[in-house]
Amino acid sequence: MSDTAIVSKLQTARQKVLEQLSQVIVGQTEVIDELLISVFARGHCLLEGVPGLAKTLMVSTLARTLDLRFSRIQFTPDLMPADITGIDIIEESRETGSRDYRFLEGPLFAHVILADEINRTPPKTQSALLEAMQEHRVTVGRNRHLLPQPFFVLATQNPIEQEGTYPLPEAQQDRFMFKVFVKYPSFDEEFEIVRKTTSLEESDLHSVLTAAEILELQKIVRQVPTSDHVTRYALALVRQTRVDQGSAAHGGGIPDIVRQYVAWGAGPRAVQYLVLGGKARALLHGRSHVICEDIQALAKPVLRHRLVMNFLAESDGFSADMLVEKLLEDTPTKEDELFRDPRFQSLFAA
């Protein structure tokens, strides 16, 4: 398949999905694009926003546009691992009268999982979800059960209410490719939302992509070439966030602002997702190769939940997004400038 055909295939898929989503969802184009990138790059996505911004509706509508099995799990403090993974039940044979165990699948056995208010369930249940996200399987008793492919967890959480919540551990947040902030709509968008939701207007949604087509698109994304320079650029962004990274020369290459505000930086999975997401974004924007602009566009959703800011950052109101913006400003995009800079030479030599 030629480069033009590959680009056209993913762009056509995106356009079909957007046409269906636009019947229900008003605006939120950037959020939808990041959701699609995570789907095509075989990643999971965490949506955060205040109530009423259509996070749940967005995910459920996306699932309806894909010809995939969909399951919604409403996370609550009393939810147990077996409630989502499934259980072994004793079944008696009518012919022989013998009894044996049979596995009864839980709601995780679907292609698209909406984990609604994921931070409302205790760590034991979160750990069961963690195995599913990472290994694409669940363990019940002594048996492991594979989940259907493709498999995506699209989770939501409310940043306001803290009572009765269990903050996601860093290890589980790291399994999400993106953390996406869902913001308030503009005036025109909110006007259209009110018009649509207070009338008899109905949407006519239908599926536009099958499981086999999505798996094929995921393979196409991984075939997109990435130059060594773009990979070094992604590495430069991530390695600058690690306080103890770099050689002794030139201060280790770590910016002072990182030493001041960061307790722990991002790990290798951040670089992997920057490059994978960059590949998917490149195709969605009509290119068959990744450029630094793709990495820059995805830096915030990839890094914001992987940076552990210290107490000083919280007291000064300095967020992870503000740090990423500063790193993007100070990291050269031109190959010769990046490679010859003594600060980055120190980071690459470590």
Secondary structure, 3 states (H helix, E strand, C coil): CCHHHHHHHHHHHHHHHHHHHCCCCCCCHHHHHHHHHHHHCCCEEEEECCCCCCHHHHHHHHHHHEECCEEEEECCCCCCHHHHHEEEEEEECCCCCCEEEEEEECCCCCCEEEEECHHHCCHHHHHHHHHHHHHCEEEECCEEEECCCCCEEEEEECCCCCCCCCCCCHHHHCCEEEEEECCCCCHHHHHHHHHHHCCCCCCCCCCCEEHHHHHHHHHHHHCCCCCHHHHHHHHHHHHCCCCCCCCCHHHHHCCHHHHHHEEECCCHHHHHHHHHHHHHHHHHCCCCCCCHHHHHHHHHHHHCCCCEECHHHHHHCCCHHHHHHHHHHHCCCCHHHHHHCHHHHHHHHC
